[in-house]
Amino acid sequence: MTTIETHAEAAQGSAVEAFVGGVTAWSVTTDHKRIGRIYLGFGLFGLLGVSVLGVLLGIERASDSQVFDAG
């Protein structure tokens, strides 16, 4: 058994079709390795977002400037 996919139909079609097909394949997968990669990706994305927000709030607290306008 190999992990390399050698399907001929995967090489045909446009880039948009390949992207949509890839997203669909990843979103409905039951493969535990792919699910783990999805969790890891979303976790790293969340970590990046929270880190950026923390830096912005730290800059606002450290200085008298208004990074976020109260509106």
Sequence and secondary structure as in RCSB ss.txt:
>XXXX:A:sequence
MTTIETHAEAAQGSAVEAFVGGVTAWSVTTDHKRIGRIYLGFGLFGLLGVSVLGVLLGIERASDSQVFDAG
>XXXX:A:secstr
  S    GGGGSS HHHHHHHHHHHHHT   HHHHHHHHHHHHHHHHHHHHHHHHHHHHHHHSSS SS   
